Each structure stands twice: as structure tokens, then as C-alpha cells.
């Protein structure tokens, strides 16, 4: 089918996620045709270096033949197996066992979902069931971080603390609350790790006291906040929040949908600080985007309470048609093999200094106020005045200018509306790929800075 026909069909029929529908209709879709390694090619033959791994997810890069082969073999053998009625499939059982083997020791049980949003939604339902089962039905209040992202499901979108996910959706709910983000660049305590950690711990304690210690169910957090602007807390923050939850007697839930599967260095960000959550949500890198899948990992204590809370012969009423899908599970098993035996985790760790160094080098650019990263997850924050950290006037639509220039330069990354640029290169990146990334990125910044309206806004 011709591109023009597809463009028109897209306008008429396909609803795109997190888009302004009228703006999208005017601009039209950019059709992606193929991918190989760290590179994409659109339907016009324009090659793009993907510095965002699709949507934080294609961690192994595009075109990994062994993943395609694993999916094909499973489709030929058994394309679907329900998890209902006591049925299951070999790859799903093996993947659950592998995840428990690699995950923090506190996590012993796995429930599979289709992605991150329904993993968070499932975690909330499990937590609600858990407290009812143990005779504490008043624990219905949930706490998360400002600028946090926990999906766009009906319930999880309220834990998400980004206004666009709330407007006209009647969220957050009255039982969903947020404490300040450990955002060093915009904090009045600056980059003082101890002060940032102490402030977060105290904010959590204060919020629990405000709501009532016997009313709070759980605290949700990302080890690094992704869609909120790649906010990188100081080392020790995650562990401190876990210990605070233990002290407060509430469940500690880590959302590793973005940070999991080598994105920050180890397979899970929790590993770096020996963090032991009560529940953990994962997705994205679990299958590297080759097939839909997410998961909730839970502790034996939570699982046992839920299991014992159901009357004999009465099922726990939570499930999905495609939970533990055998093709997705087969993909997940092969992706896990590539992380370990295929050397992708080691490659990501080895090239992390190249990535972080390239971001820091751009601090000299007139538009760049902050550079931050951990592993292969990073951001640049653009400001109009470095000394005051003054942001650009929203009417300038700097993020749109950046995205347009990046596409023309053959580069894909995330330009957030508040002019934070997010990067999540695949773990298959080479030193040459990084060299090209930063060469093109500098050109993008120079191109946008040269635009008269932007130049006039810079102090």
C-alpha cells in the first residue's frame, strides 16, 4: 500500500497513545518500515539512530534473529495456552522460574501481564486483596512520587503524577497521594545526597502520619523516574526508602518497568543496593519489545496471605486472557539468554562511561543546564538561563523544535514537554554508535540554538 493511502487511513482510524489527536491528524504518521541493531528505517528510506530503544524497551536492539526464531518455533508448536483451569505452558513456567532466580531474593512468585500498566494495576489489586485477607481492610491509601510514572491504566494512572494523565480522567483518586521527587537539579538542597535522601524519607513519614499509619497500604516508586524526566536519585536512596517502609509497616513496591533488564547496569536496579521489595513490576525489557509481556513479582508473605485468604474452592478473581502467553514467554527466555550469555549486560556496563561522558561533555553547550544518567538511562535538561535554571517559555515549543531537528539529523530520542531530553540506547550499542549519537545530538542542539526565537530566549 502507498504511503499516502496509509497516511490517510491512519488519520481516519488509528488512535495513537499519548497524542494530541487533532495535531496528529494535521501532521500525519511517520511510518517505520524496518530495524536492525540500533537503527530504524522509515517508509521513505530515511535511516534513524534510535537512542530511545523504541519506548525504553528494545534493549537487545532490532533484528535479533534468535529471538525471532524462538517466537517462530513456539508459534509452530503451541501459539496459545490459557493459564485458566489449571493449564499452562513450558516456556511460561520456565520464565517465571528464571525471573525468580535473577530477581531480589524477597520475590518468589510471578504473575504475568501484557505490559507495565496492567502490571501496576495488578499489583494494586493484589495489595488490596492482601490487606483484606489479613484483616486490615482500612489500608487503602497509596503513596507515590511526584513526577512518577506508573502507567495509564484506570487505577495506576492515579499513582502516575503527570498532569496529562489526570486531566479529564478524574484522577488521581482520593486514596492516591504523592510526595516530592528526589530531583537534585530542581531541589533547594542541590546535589547533596544525604540531604536528598533524608528529605524523601521524612516526606514519606510525614505523609503516612498525615493519612494515618493504619490506613496506608503501600509506597510505589521507580528506582529512576523515567517519563517524569529521568530523575536520578542519589545512590542509597532506594535502600533508604525500603527501610523507611519497613519501619512504617507498609508495603514497598518497586516499579522496574523501565529500569529493569540491564537499563541501569545490573539486570535489576534493585541489585545495586541490595533492595528487597515486597512487590516489583516489570515489562519492556522483559521481552525487549518483541512481544507484549509484563509481570508482577511478589514476596512469599504477600502470596501466602492472598492464597490463604481465599475460601476453599473459591478462586482469586484476577486474571487476563493473555497472562503467561507462551510466545511472549519464549521470547522472554531468549532475551534473558542474550542479556547474560549473549554479553549484552556486560556490553552495557562496559560502554556506560562512554554514554555518561558524552552527556556530560554537552554541559558546555549553551542550551544544556544538567546532564544525568545511570547505566544506559540518561537525560539532558535544557534551560534558557544556566545560572538561574530558568526554563524556556512553553509558547516557544522548544521540545517540538528539538524533535523535528533530531528526525532531520537521523536521530530518535524523547523530547519531553518541559525540555528534558531522555535517552535509553540499546544494550547492543557500540562505541561507534555512541560517537554518532553525540555528533548528531550536538548538531541538533546547534541547529535549534541558531533559530532566532531560541537564540533570543537564551541568557
N, C-alpha and C positions, 0 to 999 in steps of 0.2 A: 504494500500500500504506500502511496506517495506521502511524503512528509506533510504536505498541505492538507491532505484528507485526514491524517491522524491528528493534526493540529486542531482542525475543526471538530472532530469527534471528541477530542479531549475537552474542548471548551463546552461542548453541549452536555457531556455525560459524566466525566470523571471528576469526582470531588477529591481535591488534594489535601493532605493533612497540614494543619497549622499554616494556612494560607489565607490571604485576603481574596475571597472568591472573585470579586469584580476586578481587582488588579491582575489576578492570574488570567482572567478571560481576555484582558487587553494585551497582556504581554505574550501569552501563549506558552505552551510547554516546551522545555528543552529535552528532546528525546535522546536518551543514552542508548547506544547500539551494542557496545561490547566493552570488555575489560580484560586486562592482562597484567598481573603483578600489581604495581601501584598506579597503573594508568587506565583511564577510561577514554573511549572514543564516542563522540556523539553522532547523530544520524547524518550530519554534514561532513563527517570525516575529521572534525576538529579534535585533536588529542589533548587530554587534560591530565595533569598530575594530581591525583587525589590525595590531599593532605588531611582528609577527614574520615577515611575508611568508610565511605558511604554515609552512614549516620552513626559514627562511633563503633561500627560493628564488624567491618570486613577486615578483621585483624590479621588474617593469613594472606590477604591480597586476593586479587581476582584470578580466576582460571587455574586454581589448584586441581589438577586432573584427578588426583587420588580422592579428593572429596566428591567430585562428580561421579567417579567410579563407585564409591561407597553408596551414594544415593541411588545410582542406577541398579546396582546389584540388589539393594534392598527392595526397590520398586518391583524388580522382576520376581523376587522371592515372596515378598509379603508387603504390599503397598500400604495397607492399613490394618491396625489391630486395636480394637477398643480396649480400654482399661476397665470398663464396666464389667459386671457379672463375674469378677474373678479372673478375667482374661488378661493377657499381657503379651509382650514380645521380648525376644532375646536382647536386641540392642538397647531397649529401654531399661531393662534390668541391669545390664552391664554399665550403661551410662550413669545410672543412679549410684551404683557401687563405686565407680570411678570418681564421681564428684565427691562422695563422702571421703574417699581416700585422700583427695587433694585439698579438701576444704578444711577450715579450722576444726579442731578435734571436738568442739562442742556440738557440731552439727552432724547428725546421724541419719536423718530421714529426708527424702526428696519428694516434692510434688511438682510435676511438670506442667507448664502452661504454654501459651503460644508466644509470649513475649514479656517485656518488662512491666507494662501497665497492668496486665492481668496477674502477674506475679505479685505485685504490690497489693492489688485488690484481694488476691487470695490470702496473702499474709494477714491483712486486716481482718478478714473473715475468720481465719484460724485463731487469731488472737482473741477476737470476741467470743468465739466458742470456748476457747481455753478458760477464760475468766468465768464464764457462766458455769463451766464444768467443775471448777474448783470452788464454787460457792462465793465468788466475788463479782456479782453481776453489776455492781456500781462502777466498775473500772471501764469506762467508755471514752475517756479523754485521750487524745493522741497529740503528741508534740513532734514537730519537725523544725527545720531551719528556714529562716528567710532566704530567698533566692534558691531554695532547694527544688529539685525536680524528682517527682515520684510517679510519673506517668500522667495519662489523661483519661483514666477510667472514671466512672461515676464517683467512686469513693476516693481513689488515690489522687485525683486532681485537686482535692482539698488539702492534702498534705503538700502537694506542689505549691510553691509560694511565688508564682509568677503571675502577674495580673491578667495576662491574656487568657490563661486557663480558667480564670474565675468569672470574667465579665460575661454577663447574660447566662451563665450556667448556675447561678445561685450557690456558688462555692466561695470560700470554704464553709463547711458545716459548723454548727455551734460547738461541736465536740473536737474540732481541729484547730490547733494552735501552733504558733511559730515563735522561736527565739532568734536573736540576731546571729547572722552568719559570721564565722571567723575570717573576715575579709580584711586581710592585713593592709592592703593598699588604701582602702577607704576607712580604716579604723583610726580612732584618735590615739590608740596605743601603738600604731605603726607595726613594725615587723618584730616586736618583742614577743618571742614565742611563749614565754611563761605568762605574760600578761594576757595574751590572746586566749590561751588555754584556760586560765583562771576565770576570765570573763565568761567563756562559754559554760564552764561548769557551774558558775554561780547563777547564770541566767537560767539554766535548766533547773537548778534547785529552787530558784525563786518562782519559776512558773509552776512547778509541782506544788509548792507551798500555796500559791495563789489558787490553784484548781482544787487542791485537797489531795493529800498523799494517798488516800484510799480511793481516789476517783480516776487516777491516771493509769492507763493501760501500758503505753509504750512510747519510746522515743525512736524515731526514724532518722537516719542520716546517711548521706553519701560520704565515703572517705575523702573524695574530692568532688566538689559540686560541679557538675557538667554543664547543663543547659542554663544554669544561673550565672555563667561567666567563667567557668574553670577556676573556681576559688580553691586555692591550695592551702589547707590549714598547716600549721607547723607540725613537724614530727612529734609524736606524743599526744596530739590532740585526740585522736580516735581512741586510744587506750584510756585516756583520762575520762572520756565520755562514757566508755563502757563501765569503768569503775564507779562513776557517779550514778549510773543506772542501778548498779548492784547495791550501792549504798541506799538509794531511794526506793528499792524494791519494785522497780518497773522493768518491763522487758526492753532489751536493747536490740534494735533491728538495723542491720547494715544493708544499704541498697548498693550492691556492686554491679548493677546493670551496665554501667559504663566502665567502671574501674576494673572489673573482673577480666580474667583471661589475658594477663600479660600487659594490660594497658599501662599500669604504673610500675612495671618491673616484674615482681613475682606473679604467680598465677592469680592470686587474690591480694588486694591491697591490705587486707587484714593480717596477712602473713608478716608484713614488715614490722608490726608492733605486737605480734602475738595476741591479737584481739580475738576474743571468743564470744561471738554474738549468740543470742537466743534464736534468732531467725536471720536469714540472709536471702536477698532476692538477686537473681542473676538472669541474664538474657544476652542479647547482642553477640559478644564474642564466644558464647557457648557453641553456636553453630557458625560463627563468623559471617552471619547474614546469608548463608547459602540455603537455609530453610528456617521457617519460623519456629522458635522454641525459647521458652524461659523456664525458670524454676524457683521454687521456694525451698530452701534448706532449713530444717528446724532441729532443735535440740531434742534429746530423748525425753527430757522433762515435759516439754510442751506437747510432744507427740503422745506420750503416755497419758497425760491428763485428758487430751481430746479423745483418745481411744477408750479410756475407762469411763469417760463422760457419756458415751452413747449406750443406751439401754441395749441389752442383749437382743440381737436380731434387727436393730434399728441402724440404718446407715448414717454416716456423717454426710449431710446433704450439701456437698460441694463437689463439683466436677465439671469437666469440659469434654466435648466430643473428641477433640484432638490432643488431649493430655497424653503424654508419653508416646507421641506418634512415632512409629518405628523408623520411618525415613529420616525424620529430623534427628532421632536418636542415633542412627547410623552415621549421619553427618557429624553429629557432636562427638562421637567416638573418634572419628578420623581427624577432626580438628584438634581434639586433645592430643592425639598422637603427634600431629605436626608441631604443636607447641613444645612438646618435650623431645621426642625422638627426632623430629624434623628440625630442631635447633632454632625455632622462631623465638621462643622466650629468651634464649641466650643472645640471639641477634639483637633483640630489642634492648636488652641490658647493655650490650657492647656499644650500641650506637646512641644511647641516651645522652652521653656528653656532647655528641655532635649536634643533637637536636636542641638541648638546653643552651649550648654555646651559641648556636645560630640565633635563637630567640634573644639572648642577652646582648648579642652584638647589635641588634636592631634598637636597643635602648638609645643609641646615638642618633637615631632618626628623629626629625622634628615632630613627627606625629605620635611617637611612642612614649607613653608615660610609665608603663610597667610591663615586665616580662616575667612569667611564672610558669613552672612546669614541674611534673614528677613523672618519671618514666617517659613514655611517648604520649603524654597528655599535657597540653600546654596552651598558653594564651598570650596575646599582646593586648594591652589596653591603650586605646588611642585617646589622647586628650588635646584640648585646644591650648592649654597652658600647663606646662610641666610643673612649674613652681607651686601653683595653687591647685593643680589637678582638676582644673575647670574642664567640664565636658563640652562637647560641641552642641550647638543649638539643634534640637531634633528636626527642625524645619529644613536643615541642610541635607538630611537623609544621607549622612556620610556612609552608613553601612551599605546602602544600595550602590553608592558610587564605588565602594571597595569591591563589592561582589561583581559588578559589571567589569571593572578593570581586571579583576582576577580571572574571570572567564576569558576575556580577550587575550590575556597573557598565558592561558593554558594552565590554570591553577584552580583547584577547588578546596575551599575550607569554609568554616562557618563565620559569617559576619553577623554578630548579634545586634539587635536594635540599639543597644547602649554603647555600640562601637568597641566592643570586645571581640577580638578575632580568636576563634577557637581552632585548635589543631589536634588531630588524632591520627597521625600517619600509621600505616600498616606495619606490623612487625617484620614484614619482608623487605622493608626499605633498605637500600644500600647507601653507602657514603655518597655515591654519585647522585642518587635520588635526593638526598638531603641538600647537596650542593645546588642542584637545580631548583629545589623548593625555595631556598633562601635567595638565590639570584632572581627568580621570578617574583618573589614576595617583595623584595626591595624595589623592583621596577613598579610593582603595583602601588606601593606607598608613594613612590616618587611621582607617578602619573597622577594620583589623586591630589597630592600636595600641590602640584602645578596648576590645578584648576583654580581660577581666580577667586571663586567664592570660598574655597577651602583655605587658600593662602591668606585671605583677608581675616579669617577667623582665628588663625594661629598667632599666639602671642610672640 
